[in-house]
């Protein structure tokens, strides 16, 4: 007696896997730290981001590697059904350059991402996997506010 074969409608479709290969570590600074910073993103005196100028060369190296890798004929794969908290790379709408990002939320419009090194955010249609070697530099955006503001 032959075993019944499941019909195509009863076989569950494989779920797409999120190819998360990296997690970004936040940059930590001691309370009272004094140093020179660059402020790339300002919302208000109560909310702005900066990065340490002493880390700028390392950040520029990561940015150059992102550009080379993601503009190549074989970039890392698209992430499908990625969830909040996943580290990724995506293109910034203003300049078309590739940046490290973390998914903040998802919706029918796409992924709301926070750019890990600059602190700004936007909704993008797609995100790509971030290789571990590009996650070795901690996130550079330091979220700040002015004391008393």
C-alpha positions in Angstrom: 0.0 0.0 0.0 1.5 3.4 -1.0 1.7 6.2 1.5 -0.4 9.2 0.7 1.7 12.2 -0.6 0.8 15.6 0.8 -0.7 17.9 -1.7 1.1 21.2 -2.5 -1.5 23.1 -0.5 -0.8 21.1 2.7 3.0 21.4 2.6 4.1 24.5 4.6 6.2 26.9 2.7 9.7 27.3 4.2 9.9 30.6 6.1 12.6 33.0 5.0 15.4 33.2 7.4 17.0 36.4 8.6 20.7 36.2 7.9 21.8 38.0 11.0 25.5 37.7 11.2 26.5 40.6 13.3 25.4 42.6 16.3 26.5 46.2 16.9 27.9 47.1 20.3 27.2 50.6 21.6 30.2 52.9 22.3 30.6 53.6 25.9 32.1 56.7 27.4 32.6 57.5 31.1 30.5 60.2 32.8 32.4 63.4 32.7 34.3 62.5 29.5 35.9 65.5 27.8 36.8 65.4 24.2 36.3 66.8 20.7 33.1 65.7 18.9 31.4 66.2 15.6 27.6 66.8 15.7 26.0 65.3 12.6 22.4 65.2 13.7 20.4 67.7 15.8 16.7 67.4 16.6 16.7 69.9 19.5 18.9 71.0 22.4 17.3 68.1 24.3 18.1 65.6 21.6 21.1 65.4 19.3 23.9 63.0 18.3 27.6 63.3 18.2 30.6 61.1 17.5 34.1 61.3 18.9 36.6 62.8 16.5 39.3 60.5 17.9 37.3 57.6 16.3 36.8 59.4 12.9 39.6 57.5 11.1 38.2 54.1 12.1 34.7 55.2 11.1 36.0 56.4 7.7 37.6 53.0 7.2 34.3 51.2 7.9 32.4 53.6 5.6 34.9 53.0 2.8 34.5 49.2 3.2 30.7 49.5 3.3 30.8 51.4 0.0 33.1 48.9 -1.7 31.2 45.8 -0.5 27.6 47.0 -1.1 28.4 48.6 -4.4 30.1 45.4 -5.7 28.4 42.9 -8.1 27.9 40.5 -5.2 26.8 42.5 -2.1 25.6 40.7 1.1 22.1 39.3 0.9 18.9 41.2 1.5 17.3 40.5 4.9 13.7 39.3 4.6 11.3 39.6 7.4 13.9 41.2 9.6 12.8 42.3 13.1 13.4 45.2 15.4 16.9 45.2 16.9 18.6 43.5 13.9 21.9 45.1 12.7 22.0 45.7 9.0 23.3 48.0 6.2 21.1 50.2 4.1 21.3 53.2 1.7 20.6 56.6 3.1 18.0 58.3 0.9 19.7 61.7 0.9 23.1 60.6 -0.5 22.6 57.0 -1.7 25.6 55.9 0.4 25.6 52.7 2.5 25.6 53.0 6.3 25.4 50.7 9.3 22.0 50.7 10.9 19.7 49.0 13.4 16.1 48.2 12.7 13.9 50.2 15.0 10.5 48.9 13.8 8.8 47.4 10.8 5.6 48.3 8.9 3.9 47.8 5.6 6.0 50.8 4.4 9.3 49.1 5.2 11.9 49.2 8.0 12.4 52.2 10.3 16.2 52.2 10.8 18.5 54.3 13.1 21.8 55.0 11.5 24.2 53.5 14.1 27.1 56.0 13.5 25.2 59.2 13.0 21.9 58.9 15.0 19.4 59.9 12.4 16.6 57.6 11.3 14.3 57.0 8.3 12.0 54.4 6.8 13.7 52.3 4.0 12.3 49.6 1.7 15.1 47.1 2.1 18.0 46.2 4.3 21.0 44.0 3.8 23.0 41.7 6.1 25.9 43.3 7.9 29.1 41.1 8.0 30.7 40.6 11.4 33.9 42.5 10.3 31.9 45.6 9.8 30.4 45.3 13.2 33.7 45.3 15.1 33.7 49.1 15.5 31.1 50.0 18.2 28.3 52.3 17.1 29.6 55.8 17.0 26.4 57.9 17.6 26.3 59.2 21.1 22.8 60.4 21.9 23.1 63.6 23.9 21.2 66.5 25.5 22.4 69.8 26.9 22.4 69.9 30.7 19.5 72.0 31.9 17.9 72.2 28.4 
